[in-house]
Amino acid sequence: MFKKQFLLTRKNYPLIHGFIEKPIGGFYLQFHKNCVFTTARNSFCEVIILGELFSYTTPELTNQNILNQLIEQENLERFQAEISNYYGQYVVIYKSNTQFSVFNDACGQAEIYYTNNFENCASQVKLLQYILPLQQTDETYYTSKEFNKLKLFINNSTPFKQVKKLLPNHAIDVVAKRCSRFFPIKKLEQRDYKAVAVEVANMLKGYLKAISLRHKICLPITAGYDSRVLFLASLDLDCEYFVTQFKNMPDTHNDLVISKQLAAIYNKPFKVIKDVEMQPKDFDLNYSASLDFPLYLSPDLVGDKVIINGNISEIGRNGFYYCTKPNAKNLNIINFFKPHTFIQNEYKKWLDNNKAVLKKYKYHILDIFLWEQFMGIVHAKAKSQNKQLGVNVMTPYNSRVLLNTLLSVDRDKRDRMDNVLYNEIIAYLSKNNTKVLNLPINPSKEKSKYLKLKKLGLHKVYSTIKVKLKS
């Protein structure tokens, strides 16, 4: 049970089967034996990292190499700034003479839940339930059809009164017993999209090389931007390419046709994997026992290879489109939920807490909302589920420095359906290969309609009105 999970507690609880114990700062860390565990200490601090870090500038660096460099930072704030340069899916436990902090990777893909008294942290609420009696919340959302359908927590809430979820870009201060934002902390300067395209392309190439030096890798290709960029960034590596053909997906589906065409341009071996539908009864009983309200999704059949995934890139592609002066009701709709008072109240809290600071540092509210309230919840849940299935999924876009670099480009040039920045990245990585540049990106009637509206300068108004009418 609880594969690759962790538990950090003030009280010393009996060791969970298959876990290893390590004391730190008056607390007790238990972590699953298959966790990647790295630690370092010096005269002023001790740091533990659960998970992996990858350098794009020096791909050969190991976890230990990277942590040995990071620990030389003079304080927690400098440590957090420096670790943002690495890709990874990880939990950090940082203890110095004056500071004790717990935080995770850029988009919170390694989940952290904590109790209100700040004496317990874990990778899943269910692991906290394993040691503590938890009281269910009175909030009706968590017994509603909406929750039972998607099984997604809202904001930092959970179905239990004593437990909160740590959102991306936030850290737990164990000493002060509070949770606070540590990013952003400075103004986002706008940059030229062509320079950013080259920089991001080389970051992705570096991260992918670093991953490939530790793991066998494979990459699913679709007709979209995210996987196309990763495909082009991986051409020099030993990587297998495939596309998943889901049930009821015809052979003429864009993902099947265009991905084959892309691979053929570079004579790369390519295969179609038929999706194997699994029912809840087909899953190991430990799967549901180890996860919070799991969804039963069939894993890709790739053996011991790491799946390179394009998720999180949407943050740099205006994934939530446009909405002028969004309020909590608008955010409810934008994040694909049916209108619900609890959801709106939670998003109002998020807006009230973050609107001023994001405006101060020149970040668009929808970009950070997508980052924290979608990527940090939906895709984090998916990563946790994959861990329990023994499937290792890595998302090279999950790097704070990379995402920040993408966001430094004006939103007009990183439109979701007509992304000037990503087109430039593709041109750079393909060395302006006309065959690649002529391949369409997710062609559809919806896209054609959107591009016509954009040509008329009406796409932002249309997107805003659409959201407001549904709110």
C-alpha positions, -999 to +999 in steps of 0.1 A: +000+000+000+009+037-003+035+032-031+060+061-032+041+080-006+053+098+026+041+107+061+056+135+082+044+136+118+053+152+152+043+121+170+062+089+164+036+065+149+043+028+143+062+022+111+040+015+081+047-018+063+072-012+035+081+022+048+115+036+060+117+061+089+140+092+092+138+117+120+142+154+112+137+185+133+117+169+160+094+152+135+093+117+121+094+111+083+081+078+070+085+071+033+078+042+010+108+021+002+104+028-036+106+066-030+136+083-045+152+097-013+180+122-012+193+141+017+221+165+025+231+186+055+257+213+065+264+235+095+231+254+092+205+232+076+193+197+067+172+190+035+154+159+024+140+156-011+115+128-020+114+126-058+138+135-086+153+167-098+167+173-133+190+200-147+186+214-182+220+231-181+239+201-169+218+170-176+245+147-161+239+159-126+224+134-102+199+141-075+227+142-049+248+165-071+219+190-074+210+189-037+246+194-027+246+226-047+212+237-035+220+233+002+247+259-001+220+286-004+221+310+025+184+306+035+151+290+026+141+318+003+173+315-018+168+277-018+133+280-031+145+304-058+173+281-069+153+249-069+129+266-094+155+261-121+150+223-121+123+201-134+110+175-111+081+160-092+092+162-056+085+170-019+111+192-001+116+191+037+139+219+047+151+224+083+175+250+095+181+265+130+153+290+124+132+276+096+112+244+090+094+243+057+076+217+036+068+224-001+066+206-034+074+210-071+062+239-094+027+225-101+023+204-070+024+171-089+038+155-058+008+161-036+009+173+000-019+174+025-016+187+061-036+190+092-047+223+106-024+220+136+006+217+112+017+185+130+011+161+102+017+161+064+012+133+039+010+126+002-027+115+005-055+122+030-060+085+032-025+081+047-035+107+074-066+087+080-044+056+085-030+072+117-056+098+127-094+100+133-106+125+108-140+143+109-159+147+077-168+183+066-204+194+067-200+209+033-225+192+010-204+196-021-183+166-010-215+144-010-229+158-042-232+142-076-207+168-089-180+156-066-189+119-071-185+124-108-151+141-109-138+134-074-118+167-073-111+187-043-117+225-045-090+250-038-072+239-006-102+222+009-108+185+014-137+164+026-123+165+061-124+194+086-089+189+099-071+186+065-060+210+038-043+206+005-011+225-002-015+244-034+014+250-059+037+280-052+029+277-014+049+263+015+041+251+050+059+269+077+060+243+105+074+267+131+049+296+125+021+271+118+010+287+087+008+282+049+019+310+027+028+319-010+064+320-019+060+326-057+058+351-074+079+375-055+090+399-082+076+416-113+072+396-145+091+414-172+077+410-207+101+395-232+105+391-270+088+358-280+115+348-304+142+349-277+119+331-253+112+304-279+149+295-282+153+296-245+123+273-238+133+249-266+167+244-251+153+240-216+131+212-228+159+196-247+180+197-215+154+183-192+146+155-217+182+146-220+186+146-182+156+123-178+169+099-206+202+096-187+184+080-158+154+063-174+142+046-206+117+070-221+087+069-244+065+097-257+029+097-267+022+120-297-010+137-305-021+164-330-015+191-304+012+216-295+025+201-263+036+167-276+048+181-309+073+203-291+084+174-269+088+151-300+110+176-317+130+183-285+136+145-281+149+137-316+185+132-305+175+108-277+168+071-275+130+075-272+100+053-283+070+070-298+034+059-298-002+071-298-030+056-278-062+047-297-091+049-273-124+031-276-146+047-303-116+066-318-117+060-356-085+054-376-091+088-392-089+107-359-064+136-360-043+123-332-038+090-351-032+105-385-011+135-377+011+118-352+020+091-377+028+118-403+050+136-378+070+105-369+073+096-406+090+129-414+119+119-392+117+081-400+110+074-363+095+040-354+060+046-342+032+024-329-004+026-320-014+012-286-050+001-283-064+013-250-072-016-227-103-008-207-101-019-171-130-021-147-126-012-109-126-050-102-095-053-123-074-030-101-053-042-072-073-037-039-043-016-026-050+009-054-083+022-039-070+017-003-040+040-010-057+069-028-083+096-020-114+089-041-096+073-070-107+073-106-102+040-124-083+050-155-064+024-176-027+030-177-007+030-210+011-003-215+047+008-218+065-016-194+093-001-174+097+031-195+090+066-182+061+082-201+070+118-212+038+138-209+029+172-223+005+183-196+011+216-177+022+233-210-013+247-212-002+273-186+019+289-213-009+286-239-037+306-224-054+273-214-083+292-199-087+316-228-099+351-220-123+366-195-124+403-186-124+409-148-133+373-139-151+368-106-156+337-085-187+326-105-168+330-138-139+309-124-164+282-114-174+279-151-139+284-165-126+255-144-153+232-160-176+228-129-213+233-129-223+263-108-220+255-071-221+279-042-192+261-023-170+262-054-177+299-059-170+306-022-137+288-024-127+306-056-137+339-040-113+332-012-085+324-037-093+356-056-093+378-025-060+363-013-042+366-046-056+392-069-036+421-055-003+402-054-007+389-089-015+424-102+015+438-083+038+413-100+021+415-135+008+380-137-025+373-154-051+360-130-063+332-154-027+319-159-021+315-122-056+301-117-050+275-143-016+268-127-028+263-092-065+253-094-063+230-124-028+217-128-022+215-091-054+195-086-065+176-117-031+166-130-017+161-095-044+136-089-036+118-121+001+116-111-008+101-077-030+075-094-002+066-118+022+061-090+000+035-074-003+017-107+035+017-110+034+040-140+061+067-141+048+098-159+071+128-162+061+162-174+091+184-184+070+215-185+067+212-147+095+236-141+089+270-125+117+287-145+103+273-177+067+283-169+078+317-158+097+322-191+066+312-211+045+336-192+069+365-199+055+366-234+025+387-241-008+367-239-017+377-275+013+357-287+006+325-267-030+320-277-044+285-271-054+278-306-031+301-325+001+302-305+028+324-321+053+315-294+048+277-298+049+280-335+083+297-331+095+269-308+084+243-333+102+262-361+134+264-341+134+228-330+125+215-365+151+239-381+122+253-401+114+220-417+085+229-440+069+194-437+066+199-399+055+235-402+027+225-426+013+199-403-019+213-387-023+216-350-055+201-337-077+210-367-114+213-359-145+232-366-142+249-332-107+260-341-118+274-375-145+294-359-122+307-332-096+318-358-122+337-378-133+355-346-096+363-339-091+376-373-120+400-367-106+409-333-136+394-315-121+363-299-116+379-265-151+394-264-166+361-275-147+341-248-157+366-221-194+367-231-195+329-233-182+326-197-204+354-183-236+339-198-229+305-182-220+320-148 
